[in-house]
Amino acid sequence: MRSASNTLTRGQITRYAIGSLGTGGFSTLPGLVLVYYLTDSLGVTALAAGAIVTGAKVWDVLIDPVIGGLSDTALARSGSRRGLMLIGSIGLPIAFVLTFAVPAGIGPVTSGVWVLIAFMLAATCFSLFQVPYIALPAELTDDYRERTRLLTWRVVMLTVAILLFGAGGPEIRGMFEGDPLLGYLVMAAVAAVLLGVGLFVASTVAPTRPMLPVRPGASIAKHYRDGIAALRESQPFRVLLGAFVLQGLATGLMLAAAQFVARWVLGDEGAVTPLFVALIAPALLMAPVWKLVADRIGKERGFRIASAVFLAATAMLGVMIWTPGWWILAPVALAGAAYAGMQTLPMAMLPDVIAHDHSAGGHDNRSGVFSGVWTAGETTGMALGATVLSIVLAATGYIETTAAVEVVQPDAAVTGIAVAFSLLPAALMLLSLVALARYRLREHDIVGTSA
């Protein structure tokens, strides 16, 4: 391992964290409003809307391992992962605006195709940034606790991004009640500026002399083989990724359902803003607390505790099926406190897994491979959240509509929305805890192999 300072500078931590302004924004805003935009403004059926979002995400999953290999190749040849990150930071804002720039009156089918193509382009640009971005912590420092420090501030910025995009986006859209399509377009344009700034700033932190050496990959087929090999050879990686994917599915399902909960359970489309404030305010406060918890009892134990708290919060939300009301803000706030740990700790554990693979497993640096598979798994979880919601909506008789046309949803559809926001995520969280029980990597394993 090359010698380098284990202590990260404030500038490095700040610039890396700012990247989550872009990654958090892109993960939040489409996940929150895209299915709703398709069903309630463009007249696309619930199943077709779910298929569109899922199709773009499946494409994302397919290309992530390839981008991971390309990132490793770029690092070996040029000494930096920055090139792909810059391409992503330029392309994503453009594609994001196009996603919400569907012309009025072109019909549901053409509108759906437009969104699918534009969102696939956006997903591609996002992966060009996100995959190398996730690989960076293992190459910026080899210190177990410095990685937690780095990822803690990343999650603080992530929660800020969720608040800005999740609460601010619908507020901007709501300023154009007479023309919802224009509202979505203005919302996307404002969001695109923040996305581009966040991604560009973070790209500047990519080291030109990473701490772990890397050899370039070969063919596209080899990139996929390398990803499969990483899963097969690293038991900690399989377990951590499995738990994270299940939790991504749970949170993705809740995110996609939030706008529907606001409109049809609470009876106010604008209620999505206080829902997000209730989620994010505790998360901002708790992110540093979860770091202290991890330093004291270990990242893996802290991750289990955070997951258990989130499980309890979603189980409590199940009461809304029978008694809807603003009381749900309390368990949402509890979920927000837990969510900070569910993001900070597994992301801080991933570079430990990568370092352990390099030192104890005797492998070359496979940061790009691991981050490519990780991003594919995370994307799969979030994408399937929208898919599961669309299936629930279709099965319970949800009625799609176009902008400015009012409908009355059947009781079964409203109940399905409530279940998708509570009991289904709770079940997924329980499964993630079962998976996480098999994670065996501890701090002494990391410190011992990196010494």
Secondary structure as the mmCIF struct_conf table of DSSP 4:
data_model
#
loop_
_struct_conf.conf_type_id
_struct_conf.id
_struct_conf.beg_label_comp_id
_struct_conf.beg_label_asym_id
_struct_conf.beg_label_seq_id
_struct_conf.end_label_comp_id
_struct_conf.end_label_asym_id
_struct_conf.end_label_seq_id
BEND BEND1 ASN A 6 THR A 7
HELX_LH_PP_P HELX_LH_PP_P1 LEU A 8 THR A 9
HELX_RH_AL_P HELX_RH_AL_P1 ARG A 10 ASP A 40
TURN_TY1_P TURN_TY1_P1 SER A 41 SER A 41
STRN STRN1 LEU A 42 LEU A 42
HELX_RH_AL_P HELX_RH_AL_P2 ALA A 46 SER A 78
BEND BEND2 GLY A 79 GLY A 79
BEND BEND3 ARG A 81 ARG A 81
HELX_RH_AL_P HELX_RH_AL_P3 ARG A 82 THR A 99
TURN_TY1_P TURN_TY1_P2 PHE A 100 PHE A 100
HELX_LH_PP_P HELX_LH_PP_P2 VAL A 102 PRO A 103
TURN_TY1_P TURN_TY1_P3 ALA A 104 GLY A 105
BEND BEND4 ILE A 106 ILE A 106
HELX_RH_AL_P HELX_RH_AL_P4 PRO A 108 ALA A 135
BEND BEND5 LEU A 136 LEU A 136
HELX_RH_AL_P HELX_RH_AL_P5 PRO A 137 LEU A 140
HELX_RH_AL_P HELX_RH_AL_P6 TYR A 144 GLY A 174
TURN_TY1_P TURN_TY1_P4 MET A 175 GLY A 178
HELX_RH_AL_P HELX_RH_AL_P7 PRO A 180 SER A 203
TURN_TY1_P TURN_TY1_P5 THR A 204 VAL A 205
BEND BEND6 THR A 208 ARG A 209
BEND BEND7 MET A 211 LEU A 212
BEND BEND8 SER A 219 SER A 219
HELX_RH_AL_P HELX_RH_AL_P8 ILE A 220 GLU A 233
HELX_RH_AL_P HELX_RH_AL_P9 GLN A 235 PHE A 260
HELX_RH_PI_P HELX_RH_PI_P1 VAL A 261 VAL A 265
BEND BEND9 LEU A 266 GLY A 267
HELX_RH_3T_P HELX_RH_3T_P1 GLU A 269 ALA A 271
HELX_RH_AL_P HELX_RH_AL_P10 VAL A 272 ILE A 297
HELX_RH_AL_P HELX_RH_AL_P11 LYS A 299 LEU A 317
HELX_RH_3T_P HELX_RH_3T_P2 GLY A 318 ILE A 321
TURN_TY1_P TURN_TY1_P6 TRP A 322 TRP A 322
BEND BEND10 THR A 323 THR A 323
BEND BEND11 GLY A 325 GLY A 325
HELX_RH_3T_P HELX_RH_3T_P3 TRP A 326 ILE A 328
HELX_RH_AL_P HELX_RH_AL_P12 LEU A 329 SER A 359
TURN_TY1_P TURN_TY1_P7 ALA A 360 ALA A 360
BEND BEND12 GLY A 361 GLY A 361
HELX_LH_PP_P HELX_LH_PP_P3 HIS A 363 ASN A 365
HELX_RH_AL_P HELX_RH_AL_P13 SER A 367 ALA A 395
TURN_TY1_P TURN_TY1_P8 THR A 396 GLY A 397
HELX_LH_PP_P HELX_LH_PP_P4 TYR A 398 GLU A 400
STRN STRN2 THR A 402 THR A 402
TURN_TY1_P TURN_TY1_P9 ALA A 403 ALA A 404
HELX_RH_AL_P HELX_RH_AL_P14 ASP A 411 PHE A 421
TURN_TY1_P TURN_TY1_P10 SER A 422 SER A 422
HELX_RH_AL_P HELX_RH_AL_P15 LEU A 423 LEU A 436
TURN_TY1_P TURN_TY1_P11 ALA A 437 ARG A 438
HELX_RH_AL_P HELX_RH_AL_P16 GLU A 443 SER A 450
#
